[in-house]
Amino acid sequence: MRLRLLFIVYIFSLELLSAQSKKEPFAFGDFTWLNGVNRQKNFLLKNETIQGMIYFDTYYNFSFNQPDDHVLVGSTGVARHNEIVPNHLSFGLSTNYKNIIARFYYHTGQILTQVNDADSSKSRGWNESISNLRNIREAAAGYHFDKWNGLNIEMGILTSPIGQESFLSQENWNYQHAFVADFTPYYFTGIRCQIYPTEKLEIDYQLVNGWQTYAKYHEGFGQVLSINYRPTQNWVFDADIYWGHDNKEINLRRFHHDHSIQFQYINKENKKGISKAAISINNHYGNQTIRPGFISIPETPNYMFIGTNVANRIWFNKNTWAATIRGGYISNPGRYLVMPPLPSGEFYPKTTWDHADFKAWETAICVDWMPNENITFRAEWCSRFSNTPYYAGVNGTTSSDGWQGTPGSFIPDLRKQQHNILFAINFRL
């Protein structure tokens, strides 16, 4: 940790010394190739003071496990089998008029069930409900100060800097989120300070309610520190740290560190053959610590999370086609981040705390056709595996006939592997 901090201070000092004049952050290069970034270069709904956005994605997914209730588990982006799903609709406006920061994006669709509805912090007291906030993807207000290359202060529902992938699948190299992205936040509720010492360096600090929560579990706030450094158009380095209290029952402290490296090793945008190629590496480590005496279980589980995700993407024919191959692995002893495969929140068969381990790995291949900046057609194969039964099998996880409320005894059908093929369309203005 000490060496990492010294390296950050060293980079910060070099960038301050090299700053000649105030420039727009990251405007010196084209970064639309990045994993997790919008690939648009031209915006139809934009003028000098305001920018609009309309986004929609839909998919058809087929699981070779063929669950009879059509439910898939363990993914924040794909949740249904053998159905055409209106997954994510979002629209909104942002402005920087007279240094005012104002941004509001509404969203709806199937994805809200996997992400926004999972927040249980709303159960603390009254005057709080998921229905009040679940349709707000991002909403913030603040002010831009002409200090260094920019200083922004804003408050509201903000995008999370932790993790490499975006909430919007159009911005990612694959449609289905990587494991690391599935189990890390997409948004925070709080205050953000963005500092741009130079055009190549961004430092963010956030004071937030909690780990992807609208309300708070404890009296203390969570804290996020994020550093984004782009020395050239072809190299991008990110490092993020989170720490906070995120459980209502016990005095639990959570620490997570996420970092990524992205490198564009071919850039020939107008070439008909291979026009671009890039590699993306994302690593994540986290843990939870519990003060002794606050829980009454025989043996305290090893609450930790380790994950990695590596993807390589190649663009063809002047960037109108692209292919991505991705591999990933996670280990989550204690299962404190793993989404439960059953509505009750339990694993089946039920395991004891001292064996509550979860390991999983995946491979995915995605092919995109992008005739223009505003639409993407996708075909993707994704295979996932785990060390314990987790994915929905042919008999599903709901009832004997796959419908809610069907009486009678039922044993959920969970398997150790899942293979999906998916077709999707992303539209954005």
Secondary structure, 3 states (H helix, E strand, C coil): CHHHHHHHHHHHHHHHHHCCCCCCCCCCCCCCCCCCCCCCCCCCCECCCEEEEEEEEEEEEEECCCCCCCECCCCCCCCECCEEEEEEEEEEEEECHHHEEEEEEEEECCHHHHCHHHCCHHHCCCCCCHHHHCCEEEEEEEEEECCCCCEEEEEEEEECCCCCCCCCHHHCCCCCCCHHHHCCCCEEEEEEEEEEEECCEEEEEEEECCCCCCCCCCCCCEEEEEEEEEEECCEEEEEEEEEEECCCCCCEEEEEEEEEEEEEEEECCCCCCEEEEEEEEEEEEEEEEECCCCCCCCCCCCCEEEEEEEEEEEEECCCCEEEEEEEEEEECCCCCCCCCCCCCCCCCCCCCHHHCCCEEEEEEEEEEEEEECCEEEEEEEEEEEECCCCEECCCCCCCCCCCCCCCCCCCCCEECEEEEEEEEEEEEC
